[in-house]
Amino acid sequence: MRRRDLLQAALALENKKPGTPEWQLTKVWPNKAKGYRSALVEGYASHQSVEAGQTLQIFVSTNPVRRVTIDIFRMGYYGGAGARHMKQLGPLATVTQPEPPVGPKRLRECEWQPTASLKIPNDWPSGVYLGKLTCVPEAKHEHNWQSYIIFIVRDRRKAGVLFQCSDNTWAAYNKWPDDYSMYTDPRHSWAPSVAASFDRPYCKYAQIYDHPLSIGSGEFLLWEYPLCYWLEANGYDVTYTSNSDMIDVGQFERAKVFLSVGHDEYWDIRQYNAALESVKRGVTHLYLSGNSVMGLTPFQAAKDGRPNRIISREGVYGGVYGGLDQFFKHPFPQEGPKANLLMGAHSVYPFNGGGDWIVTKPDHWVFAGTGMKKGDHIDGLVGWEFHGDPAPVPDLEILAEGDALSGGTKPSHWTATIYPGPKKNFVFNAATIWWAQGLASPPGHILPWSHWVRPTGPDARVQRITTNLLKRAIQG
């Protein structure tokens, strides 16, 4: 059996292990009705990603003080349950940890005392891991309130598919502790030189729809989990990374296919350069995402020296182009290269909206087996942010296009594109955050809606298009 077949078989065997729906939160209590945090129990991990053998510190705060258990789950398919229970820590003593002051660039950076340390076992495969924090009731009237922490276990092996989590964007939109995200600067929602730290609990998600039962998980459960679930259900050989892992071109070269998933808005310039170089070296890129590679956010170290724990918005990829002068109110210190030169298309203004994904080139191999004809559409698949403005890249083709309506009235033209790389590889851009919603609807997942548009859930055509893309990329 070839090595790649062995790796696929290993992941298939992993997903045959007993799964459980117990990973889902069932009791969450935000501080206030429309609040974002749950100070009853909240926490964060010391690193975005770790390797087997490394030690992860977990920081937990409770108010009032309670003992807490931490159940660690690996997210995947697992017979449809969606996760496997890996380990329980505790019950653990906790304290009420301090809120950090507002620092330069509006940074809120926690310096909490660790609650637990977890050495990642050697047999834990790469994946996205949730830690379910649960208060231990000390009296009859007390509830076992819950929230998540999230981290990624990475590896160094060759793989068919490299799934990059969009965790820079999770951090940028995180409003913990009380409306302090990169978007709440009083100058403007896209003010320059505003920072966000990964050393904070993730609040309840702050956009599109109310989803308190995902609190602490960043944006993974909202936009990325359906793709993880679908890939592992179908036996693909997948390895997982964070944005911070991808500043080295060697990380891209570990896989045949690189995946940008969901809402992948913020990149360090080193990641852009590594990504573009990897295309030249033969790696296929699938941008199953929207509003990607827009904000230029250099990484900085935490106060204690851990690298890549702070991002700050210092520029826009491509600068102020295509009507963005209507939106940006302040100059930025840096300007990045155009994102469409990497992805084939990039963010267009107005940014927000929704619409149907409409086929314009049905004879392309991407659509083989779908039965789609020119003008056929996949209802509500485009949203709530998207890509357009195709780049002048040689042999680029527009596969689908249409208008998304911002505010229900203002049209913004989006384009799904593909262009060939130099070594039989290619770059595909689905041009929507909601692509993964067309692949699977795993346990605990809620379909989003925005601007009077919503996707309809798993669609055989989206599944077949994605299968065609992965088959061509992996087999060459």
N, C-alpha and C positions, 0 to 999 in steps of 0.2 A: 504494500500500500504506500502511495506517495505521501510525503510529509504533510502536504496541504490536506490530503484526505484524512490523515491521522488527526490533524488539528480540528477539522470539521467534526470528525467522529467524537473527539474529546468534548467539544461543546455540546454536541447532541446528547452525550452521556450525562453531562452536567445537568441539562434540562430534563433528563429523565429522573433525576433525584426528586425526593418528595418536596412539593411546593406547598405553600400555605397562603391563604388570604389574610392571615393575621398581621401582615405588614401594614395594613391600612389603619389610619387613625380613626377612632370612633368617638373620642371625647375631647373637644377643643374648646377653649374659652378665651377669646380675645379680650384684651383689657377693656375695650368699650365696643359698642355695637358696630361702629364703622372703623374701629382701630385696626392696626396692623400687627402688633406684637401680642404675645401671650406670656406675660411675666410670671404666670403660675409655674411654667416650666419651659425653658428654652436653652439652646446651646449651639455650639459650633465646633468644628474640627480644626486641628492645627495646620492642616495642609489640604489643598484642593485635591491632590492625588498622591498616593504612596505606592511603593512596591512591596511585594511579599518580603518579609524579613525586617522591614522598617517599622518603626513605632509611631503610632498616631496618638496624639493627646486629644482628649475630649473635654470640653469646658461646658459646664452646666450651671445654671442659676435657677433657683426656685424662690418664690415669694408668695405666701409664707414658706419658710424652710421646710422641706420634706425630703424623705429618702426617695431615690429614683432608681428604676431599672432601665437598662439600655439593651434593647434587642436589635441585633445587627442582621439585616437582610440583604441578600444579593438580588438585584432586579433582573428579570429575564422572562422566560415563557413558563417553564415548569408546569406543563400540562394544563395551562390556562390559569393557574393560580396567580402567576405574575411575579413570584419571588420565592426564594428559599431562605429559611431561617438558618443562620450561620453560628450565632453565639449569643448568650445573654451575659451581661455584666451587671453585677449588683445583687441585692439592693446596695446603693451607694449613698453615703452622706453628702449633702450639698450645703451650699450657703447662698445667700442673696448677694450676687456679684454686682459691682458698681457700674453705673452708666458712665461711659467715657465723656470727657469734655469735648467741645467742638474745637478742633485744631485748625492749623493752616489748611487752606483749600476746602474748608468745611468737613474735614476728615473726622469721623468717629471711629476710633480704633480701640477695641477692648484689650485689656491686659489682665484677663481673669486668671484665677488660680485653677490649675487642672483638676478635674474631678476623677478622671480615669485615664489610664494608658492602655493602648491596645497594640500589641505586636502582631502584625499581619501574618497569619499562618502561611507556610509555603504552599499549601494546597488550595488556597483561595484564588480562583481564577480572576483575571481582569474583568472588571465590571463596574457598574454604578451601585453603590451600597447606601442604604438608608439605615440610620440608627433611630429606632422608635424610643423616645424618652417617655417614660410612664411614671407618674407619681404613685408612691405606695401609700394607700390609705392607712392612716394611723387610728382612725375612729370611724364609727358607723356612718356618720354624716359626711365624711370626706369622699371626694371623687378621685378616680385615677386619671387626672388630666394628662394630655399627651401633646407631643410635638415631635418634629424630626431634626436630626442632623443629616448631612449628606457628604459623602466623599467618594473618590474614584480609586480603585485599585488598578494600577497600570502594570505593564510588563515590558519586556524588551524584544520579544520574539517577532519573527515575521508572521504576517497574518494576511488573510484575504481582504478584510475590511477594517479600516480604522475609524471608529466612531468618536468624533470630538464633541464633548459636551460644551455648550455655549455658556460656561460659567462666568466669564467676564461680564456678560450681559445680566446674568442673575444678580451679580454684585452691584452693577450700576443702578438697577431698579429697586434694590433692597432699601426699604424705608425705615429700617430699624435705627434707633429705638422709636422715634416719633416724627415721621415725615422728613427724614434726613437722607434722601437719596441724591444721586447726581442730577436729578431732575427737579429738585425742589429749591434750588438756589433762587433767592428773590430777584436776581437780575434777569433770569430767563431759564426756561427748561433746558436749553442747550447752551448754558454758560461755559466759557472756557476755564481751564485749570481748576476743575472741581474733582475731588478725589473720593474714592470709596475703598474701604478695607474689607478683606475676606475674614478678618477677625471680628465678626459680629454674627449673631444668629440671623437666619433668614426670616423676614417677616412674612405675613400673608401676602400673596401676590397682589400687586397694586393696579393692574390694568385689566381692561376688557370685561371681566366678570368676577364675581365674588366666589372664592374657593378656599375657605378657611381650613378645610381638611387636607390641604397640601402644605400647611405652614411649616417652615423649616427646610423645605426641599428645593429652594430656589425656584427655577422654572422647569426643572426636569420632568416632573409628572405632568405638566401642562402641555408641553410642546414636543418633548424628545422621547418620552417613555413609549408611545405607540410604535415608534420605529425600532427601538430596542426590543420590544416584545415581538414584533413581526420578524425581525432578522433572526432572533434566536428560535422562534417557532419554526422557521424554515431552514434551520441548520447551517446558516452562514458562519464562517469562521471570523469572529469579531473580536477586536481588542479595543479598549476604551482609554481615552485620555482627556485631560483638561485643556483649556486654551493655553495655559502656562507651559504645558509640555511641548507646544508646537512652534517654539521659537528656533528650533534646530531642524534643518532640512532632513537630517537623518531619521527623525521621527516619522516624517511623511513617507520616507522610502522603506519603512518596515512593512508597508501594505501595498496591495495592488490598487486599492480604492480608498480615498479620503472622503469622509462625510462631514459636511457642515450641516447642522440640524436645527430646525426651528427658528429661534430668534438669536442670531449670531452677530450682534451689532458692533461689538468692540474688540479690536485687535491691536496688539503691539506691532510696530512697524517691522520688527524682526520676524514676526509670524507671517506677515504679508510677503516679505522677501523670500522666506523659506518656502512658502506655498508656491510662489511663482517659479522658483528654481525647481521645485519638485515636479511641476508640470513639464518643464524642459527635460527633466530626467526620466519621464515616462510614467508618472503617477497619474491615474485618473482621479478627477475631482467631481463629486456630486454635491451641488449646493441645493439641498432639499430644505431650503430656508428662505427667509425674507429679511429685508433691512440689514443684510449682512455686510461686514467689512465697511462700516460707515464711520465710526468714531475711532480716531487714532489715540490709543490709551497705553502709554508706556508703563511697564511694570516697575514698581519700586519695592524695596525690602520693608518688612515690618520693623518696628522699633528694636526688636531683639535680634535682627539680622536675618531672619528667615526670608529667602528671596521670593519675589513675585507675589507678595501678599497685599499690595496696594496697586490700584490703577488710577490714573488721572486723565481726564479728557483734555487733550492738548491740541487736537486738530481734527480735520475732516479728510477722509480719503477722497482725493480729487478736488479739494477746495470747494469754493462756492460756485456751483455749476447749475445750469438748467433750472433757473427760477428759485434756487435755494436762498438767493439774496432776499426773497420775500419772508424767509423764516429766520435766518441767523441775524442776530442783532449786535453781536460783538465779534471782533476779530480774534483769530486763534493764533497761538504762537508757532504752530507747525502746520504744514500742509503735506498730506500723503499723496502717493500716486493714485490714479483713478482705479477704483475697485473693479470697474467693468473690464479693464485690461487683464484681470485675473479671472473673474467669474463669467465674463461675457455680457453681463448686464449688472446694474447696481441700483441703489435706492433712487427714486424719483420723487419730485414734489408735486402735489401733496403726498405725504408718506402713507397716510392711513386710508383704509377703505376696504371694499370687498366686491367680489364679482365671481362669475363663472370662469373656469379654465377652458379656453376655446381653442380647438385644434386648427392650425393653419397649414400643416404639412403632413397629412396622414400617411403618405407613402414612405415616410422615413422609417428606418428599421426600428426606431424607438417604439413605434406604434404597432409592431408586428403582433398579431394575435388579439388585438383589442377590438377589431371590427369598427374602429372609429373612422369617420369621414370628415372631410373639410367642413368646418362650422359646427361639428359636434362639440358639446360642452359637458364638463363635469360640474354639476351645480355647487356653487358656493365654496369652491376650493381655494379661491384667491382671497387672502386676507391675513391678518388685518394690515400687514405691511408686505411689500412686494418689491420686485426689481423691474427696471425698464432701461431705456436708453442703450441699446445694444452697441457694443464696442466695434471699432473698425479692425477686428481681428480677422486674418485671412481665413476664408472658408467658413466663417460663422453662419449658422442657419437659425432662423426663428421658427420654432416648432409650434408655438401657441402664443396667442396674444389677445389683448382686449382691454377694456376700460374697467378700472375699479373706481367706485364712486365714494369720494371722501365726504363725510357728512350727509351722504345720500344724494348729493347734487353735483359736486365738483369732480369731473372725470380726471383720472390719472392713468396714463397708458402703461401697461406692464407687458413684458416680453419674456417668454421662456426660450432659452437659447441652448445651442450646443456648438462646440468648435473642436477640431481635431488637434491633438498634441503631436509632437514629432516622432513618437515611438509607438504608434497604434493606440495611444491613450487618448482621452478626450476630456472635455470639461462640459458638464451639463448643469444648467441653472433652472430649477423648477419655478422660481419667481414667486414663492409664497411661503409664509411661515407655516401654513396649515397642510403642507404636503403629507406629513406623517398621519394626520387625521384621516386621510384616505386609505391608509394601510391597515390600521387595527384600532380597536377600542378596548383596551385591556381593563381589568378590574380597577375600579376607582377613578376611571378617566371620565371627564366631563367635556362634551363638545363645546367649543367656544362660539361666541357670536360677536360681531362688531359691525357698526354702520348698517344695521338691518340685514346682515348677511351672515350665514353660518354654513360650514361644511356639513355634509349629510352622514359622515362616518365612512367606514370601510367601503371601498369601491373596487370592483374587479379590474377595472381599467387602470387605476392608479397602481394596483398591485402588479399587473402585468408589465406596465411601463417600467416600474422599478426593477422587476425581475429581468427584463431585457437589458437594462443599463448595467446591472451587476454582472449578468452572464457575459456580456461583451467585454466588460472591464477585467473580470477575473480570468477569463479564458484567453483573452487577447485576440 
